[in-house]
Amino acid sequence: MNFLAHTFLSGDDDDIKIGNLMGDFIKGNLDNEQNSLINEGIKNGIILHRAIDSFTDMHPVVRKSIQRLQPQYHKCAGIIVDVFYDHLLAKNFHHYSPISLSIYSQAFYRLIQERKNEMPVNIERLIHSMVTHDWFKGYATYQGIEWSLKGISQRLRFESGIENATEDLKRDYDLYLEEFTVFFPELISYCQDILAKQQNAKI
């Protein structure tokens, strides 16, 4: 899953939201010396991030979405599906949240700006771009998805063509929406179970 889904699946705990955002930037064992200064709440967010990625990668419905793109995009198909699914979440946010995407986004942007000093230095550019360009709102539009895919394409060390994948989303939109609609409630339930276990462990 991409940034919107990861943060949305974090529940109401700010530490977990921060950790979930940091997930791709923190490597290795969370108990090693390099990660020893990370507080337990943020560690729980990183653990949740990794669990979301594992659940998503293994899910048969997600694999159907990926397989549709593999002939054209090969190993980048999963990256594209992550972005497509964030689009489908943003577009249908009202089905999953009692508050609007706009209100949710602005609250999250305030949080990460207030606590950016707790995050790795290499995430600062991402935070600045996310807030400045309002990524979450952009995910709801084709233009935003194209912009996001272009950004990812520029960071890859090889020609991927993923910047053109918005056309694939348009062509098979109903299929991706059907698959997301089956998959995402299962992911929500999975994350709620993890969050409940983490909360019980604090008591």
Number of C-alpha atoms within 10 A of each C-alpha: 22 17 17 22 23 22 22 19 22 25 14 10 13 18 20 25 27 25 29 28 25 21 20 12 14 16 11 8 10 17 11 9 8 12 14 12 12 14 12 15 19 23 24 23 28 26 18 24 25 16 15 21 15 12 16 19 15 10 13 13 19 22 17 13 23 23 16 16 20 13 10 15 18 12 13 17 21 21 16 27 24 19 22 28 25 24 26 20 24 23 16 15 19 12 11 14 11 9 11 13 20 14 9 15 20 14 11 20 18 12 15 21 13 10 12 16 10 14 18 11 10 10 14 15 9 10 17 15 11 17 17 10 12 16 20 25 17 19 25 20 15 16 12 19 23 20 17 18 21 16 13 15 18 13 8 10 7 8 8 17 13 22 18 13 21 20 12 16 20 11 11 12 14 11 14 23 19 11 17 21 16 12 17 19 12 14 17 17 12 15 20 15 12 17 20 10 11 16 13 9 8 8 5
